[in-house]
């Protein structure tokens, strides 16, 4: 099986540089070496990636040193042109000089390169770009084997047609394929964290490998952390499951906050012994007063508001209650209105006032301008010793006064 490929190949050995009136002349530049085995990624050869293994390509000496190669290399260009071929359309864009006297020297293909472009000359002299790559078209066939020195290969180049020589940063032919007497860069096998290895060349290979090793160790430690389990309460999480762990902690914090709030509420709402005694005394006093006003009262199981409401209802027709509620029915009265009516009823209950107190009631009634004489409302207003109750009664009196026109209309 044969196939045709366009590839970039570069090979150069140290050469002699001479500055001439026409440009920089680099004599005896090594363009390629044969026999030689080079490695290519499948995509570089236009093949499917497959398992991604590098393809080892063998170039025999008689293939490289053929007239089809040596007679067709005439252009020296800066990088390989599109399509790996110099044409009238792209020559002006890429050309930097000429390639001449292409010949064989032992196992090397050498030539003389005349660099005419000023910028390219400076690039070479500054050492920024000194490697060469031979551009050509080849035909090859899949064939496994070994070279005489034991190198294994997968593909054999059967024919080549030369095209150009390119100035590049990295050539395929190895560190010997260079312009000038620059120090060759070392090659080293770099191992990645996933086990892959690559052969690279350069001056900082040890630091590069150290950096890769450090990252490998970090990845190993990270994996250990990822496999670690964290238990929160009854739940177990992976250490890397940050969101779930945070949610679990938040839930615990919220439970603690709720418990503290509930404890504070219970403490604030708790009834102390002295409060119990006070409430019991108030209830006993209210029940006693209510029974004097309503002897058949059954207070068991009833709240104070219910006891007061039932007592006032029993005296709904009394003038004092009518005056205090000012036309409001007992069913519509508010608890505080019923409480005031109850207190007034307590104050004016039979045999509860002295002669002096009765005189005070009459005087207070006249002062209000609303009730006079011995009316029940006047007695209720003046007969209360508690100033708050007096204020309540006066408010009720004022309300009744504002509604006096109703009585006048009857």
FIKOL-15375 format. One record per residue (C-alpha): residue number from 1; x, y, z. Coordinates in pm, whole numbers, plus 50000, padded with zeros to 5 digits. Example, Ala and Ser with C-alpha at 12.3 -4.5 7.8 and 13.67 -1.06 7.14 Angstrom:
<pts>
 zavo    px    py    pz
    1 51230 49550 50780
    2 51367 49894 50714
</pts>
This chain:
<pts>
 zavo    px    py    pz
    1 50000 50000 50000
    2 50139 50340 49897
    3 50035 50695 49992
    4 50157 51043 49908
    5 50233 51304 50171
    6 50345 51665 50209
    7 50562 51693 50517
    8 50796 51934 50689
    9 51145 51793 50745
   10 51450 51977 50872
   11 51814 51872 50901
   12 52122 52096 50949
   13 52473 52064 51085
   14 52711 52347 51178
   15 52811 52549 50874
   16 53045 52828 50786
   17 52895 53178 50764
   18 53038 53451 50546
   19 52898 53798 50491
   20 52916 53885 50118
   21 52800 54188 49918
   22 52492 53986 49814
   23 52407 53860 50160
   24 52494 53605 50427
   25 52646 53290 50273
   26 52615 52974 50479
   27 52837 52706 50323
   28 52797 52332 50366
   29 52469 52360 50556
   30 52338 52013 50638
   31 51988 51978 50497
   32 51908 51616 50575
   33 52057 51287 50693
   34 51998 50935 50563
   35 51942 50662 50642
   36 51730 50797 50927
   37 51415 50710 51126
   38 51188 51000 51230
   39 50868 50992 51437
   40 50544 51157 51322
   41 50204 51190 51479
   42 49940 51028 51251
   43 49774 51365 51188
   44 50101 51505 51052
   45 50088 51242 50780
   46 49719 51289 50703
   47 49625 50961 50872
   48 49351 50887 51130
   49 49460 50937 51490
   50 49389 50574 51576
   51 49548 50489 51910
   52 49759 50804 51893
   53 50090 50621 51876
   54 50372 50792 51690
   55 50455 50654 51343
   56 50821 50577 51282
   57 50921 50664 50923
   58 51242 50530 50765
   59 51418 50722 50485
   60 51675 50508 50297
   61 51991 50676 50165
   62 51918 50607 49798
   63 51579 50776 49834
   64 51717 51097 49989
   65 52017 51128 49759
   66 51818 51101 49437
   67 51819 51360 49154
   68 51450 51424 49223
   69 51552 51569 49558
   70 51883 51740 49488
   71 51795 51897 49150
   72 51468 52056 49269
   73 51581 52239 49583
   74 51653 52601 49482
   75 51459 52828 49722
   76 51545 52929 50077
   77 51231 53052 50262
   78 51128 53177 50607
   79 50903 52899 50742
   80 50720 52657 50516
   81 50464 52811 50278
   82 50103 52693 50267
   83 50079 52355 50100
   84 50450 52302 50171
   85 50533 52419 49819
   86 50686 52741 49681
   87 50477 52887 49397
   88 50474 53212 49197
   89 50183 53324 49416
   90 50364 53285 49751
   91 50732 53316 49661
   92 50760 53689 49735
   93 50596 53641 50076
   94 50827 53362 50196
   95 51157 53384 50001
   96 51467 53505 50189
   97 51739 53370 49955
   98 51868 53082 49744
   99 51968 52721 49803
  100 52260 52614 49576
  101 52508 52331 49514
  102 52288 52065 49677
  103 52502 51749 49709
  104 52580 51438 49909
  105 52849 51426 50174
  106 52860 51077 50326
  107 52525 51026 50498
  108 52437 51398 50477
  109 52259 51609 50219
  110 52435 51948 50221
  111 52411 52275 50032
  112 52512 52641 50025
  113 52250 52892 50143
  114 52262 53258 50044
  115 52041 53472 50273
  116 51944 53795 50094
  117 51675 53929 50328
  118 51806 54181 50586
  119 51563 54085 50859
  120 51634 53714 50812
  121 52009 53778 50833
  122 51964 53954 51167
  123 51739 53673 51294
  124 52010 53417 51214
  125 52297 53622 51354
  126 52102 53689 51677
  127 52046 53315 51714
  128 51666 53353 51728
  129 51605 53111 51442
  130 51887 52887 51313
  131 51737 52546 51235
  132 51646 52421 50889
  133 51363 52211 50754
  134 51363 52044 50415
  135 51035 52073 50229
  136 50946 51796 49989
  137 50680 51560 49864
  138 50714 51190 49930
  139 50556 50855 49868
  140 50574 50581 50129
  141 50440 50240 50209
  142 50346 50070 50532
  143 50626 49829 50609
  144 50770 49729 50947
  145 51136 49654 50997
  146 51468 49750 51152
  147 51762 49955 51028
  148 52114 49817 51024
  149 52180 49981 51360
  150 51864 49829 51512
  151 51612 50119 51491
  152 51254 49998 51438
  153 51021 50161 51185
  154 50662 50132 51062
  155 50676 50313 50725
  156 50938 50326 50448
  157 50982 50632 50221
  158 50998 50498 49864
  159 51039 50824 49672
  160 51091 51198 49732
  161 51068 51518 49527
  162 51254 51816 49674
  163 51103 52166 49682
  164 51269 52411 49922
  165 51468 52469 50240
  166 51295 52659 50525
  167 51440 52855 50816
  168 51250 52738 51129
  169 51271 52745 51508
  170 51249 52368 51537
  171 51352 52131 51260
  172 51247 51770 51225
  173 51594 51641 51142
  174 51744 51698 51486
  175 51987 51938 51644
  176 52254 51870 51378
  177 52037 52036 51114
  178 52127 52396 51189
  179 52284 52707 51045
  180 52612 52816 51201
  181 52802 52701 51504
  182 52531 52743 51769
  183 52536 52512 52069
  184 52309 52216 52006
  185 52022 52173 52250
  186 51992 51852 52446
  187 51713 51601 52410
  188 51529 51450 52703
  189 51229 51225 52766
  190 50962 51416 52960
  191 50706 51215 53158
  192 50359 51356 53225
  193 50128 51284 53516
  194 49910 51055 53303
  195 50206 50835 53214
  196 50266 50971 52865
  197 50623 51044 52762
  198 50756 51286 52501
  199 51104 51338 52367
  200 51185 51711 52362
  201 51494 51922 52330
  202 51590 52247 52496
  203 51806 52408 52761
  204 51555 52398 53051
  205 51454 52035 53052
  206 51538 51954 53415
  207 51328 52244 53555
  208 51049 52143 53317
  209 51054 51784 53445
  210 51069 51909 53806
  211 50764 52129 53746
  212 50575 51836 53593
  213 50674 51613 53887
  214 50552 51877 54133
  215 50217 51897 53956
  216 50198 51519 53954
  217 50245 51513 54331
  218 49978 51781 54373
  219 49736 51577 54163
  220 49811 51268 54371
  221 49744 51454 54696
  222 49429 51608 54549
  223 49302 51262 54457
  224 49363 51140 54811
  225 49167 51436 54944
  226 48887 51369 54695
  227 48858 51011 54827
  228 48848 51123 55192
  229 48509 51098 55367
  230 48371 51353 55614
  231 48095 51265 55861
  232 47858 51538 55983
  233 47593 51417 56220
  234 47450 51103 56065
  235 47552 51197 55711
  236 47873 51108 55528
  237 48016 51321 55247
  238 48312 51321 55013
  239 48562 51588 55119
  240 48531 51750 54777
  241 48152 51783 54799
  242 48180 52136 54933
  243 47820 52237 54858
  244 47668 51945 55048
  245 47905 51991 55344
  246 47822 52361 55365
  247 47449 52283 55354
  248 47488 52033 55640
  249 47678 52285 55854
  250 47420 52554 55778
  251 47143 52320 55892
  252 47325 52250 56220
  253 47386 52621 56282
  254 47017 52695 56213
  255 46907 52422 56455
  256 47132 52570 56724
  257 46994 52919 56660
  258 46633 52793 56674
  259 46701 52609 57000
  260 46856 52920 57159
  261 46561 53135 57045
  262 46312 52884 57183
  263 46498 52870 57515
  264 46491 53250 57543
  265 46118 53257 57467
  266 46046 52991 57729
  267 46252 53180 57986
  268 46077 53508 57907
  269 45731 53348 57911
  270 45789 53130 58215
  271 45574 53212 58520
  272 45766 53271 58839
  273 45637 53165 59182
  274 45555 53521 59284
  275 45363 53568 58958
  276 45158 53258 59028
  277 45075 53385 59375
  278 44980 53728 59241
  279 44757 53580 58968
  280 44593 53349 59219
  281 44524 53639 59454
  282 44383 53853 59173
  283 44159 53567 59059
  284 44037 53499 59413
  285 43960 53870 59465
  286 43777 53898 59132
  287 43573 53583 59203
  288 43481 53713 59549
  289 43367 54050 59408
  290 43178 53878 59126
  291 42991 53650 59368
  292 42880 53948 59574
  293 42731 54093 59257
  294 42608 53756 59124
  295 42574 53503 59406
  296 42489 53214 59170
  297 42814 53255 58974
  298 43003 52929 58894
  299 43364 53038 58826
  300 43517 52694 58787
  301 43692 52651 58449
  302 43624 53011 58342
  303 43874 53284 58262
  304 43864 53621 58442
  305 43726 53786 58127
  306 43443 53531 58118
  307 43369 53581 58488
  308 43364 53962 58450
  309 43146 53939 58136
  310 42894 53712 58303
  311 42878 53938 58611
  312 42826 54258 58409
  313 42561 54081 58200
  314 42371 54006 58519
  315 42360 54384 58584
  316 42299 54491 58223
  317 42000 54699 58328
  318 42178 54893 58605
  319 42204 55264 58535
  320 42581 55259 58593
  321 42639 54986 58331
  322 42407 55157 58083
  323 42587 55488 58134
  324 42937 55337 58100
  325 42859 55136 57786
  326 42674 55438 57636
  327 42431 55235 57432
  328 42673 54958 57336
  329 42530 54613 57395
  330 42722 54388 57629
  331 42782 54140 57345
  332 42954 54413 57141
  333 43147 54565 57430
  334 43525 54532 57442
  335 43695 54351 57731
  336 43833 54679 57869
  337 43478 54832 57868
  338 43338 54535 58054
  339 43629 54557 58300
  340 43547 54923 58371
  341 43180 54842 58419
  342 43275 54560 58658
  343 43496 54792 58863
  344 43215 55051 58883
  345 42972 54782 58996
  346 43219 54682 59268
  347 43248 55043 59383
  348 42876 55106 59414
  349 42763 54771 59547
  350 42523 54800 59847
  351 42666 54903 60184
  352 43004 54978 60032
  353 43004 55357 60070
  354 43024 55575 60380
  355 42824 55899 60424
  356 43130 56104 60337
  357 43187 55898 60021
  358 42824 55947 59916
  359 42871 56323 59950
  360 43184 56298 59734
  361 42984 56116 59466
  362 42722 56392 59462
  363 42991 56660 59439
  364 43172 56474 59157
  365 42849 56429 58967
  366 42776 56801 58978
  367 43135 56876 58864
  368 43095 56663 58554
  369 42784 56854 58451
  370 42631 56532 58334
  371 42495 56355 58638
  372 42358 56508 58960
  373 42210 56394 59285
  374 42230 56031 59381
  375 42227 55889 59027
  376 42408 55558 58982
  377 42646 55708 58724
  378 42745 55990 58963
  379 42812 55739 59235
  380 43020 55528 58998
  381 43226 55830 58889
  382 43311 55962 59234
  383 43305 55647 59440
  384 43627 55495 59298
  385 43942 55553 59499
  386 44165 55419 59216
  387 44265 55715 58995
  388 44285 55495 58683
  389 43927 55388 58738
  390 43824 55751 58782
  391 43990 55832 58451
  392 43804 55545 58286
  393 43473 55666 58430
  394 43536 56026 58321
  395 43611 55904 57969
  396 43283 55715 57969
  397 43106 56026 58100
  398 43252 56241 57823
  399 43134 55988 57568
  400 42786 55988 57717
  401 42780 56369 57711
  402 42863 56378 57341
  403 42560 56154 57282
  404 42323 56357 57508
  405 42132 56490 57208
  406 41997 56143 57155
  407 41819 56159 57492
  408 41690 56510 57419
  409 41522 56390 57102
  410 41305 56144 57289
</pts>
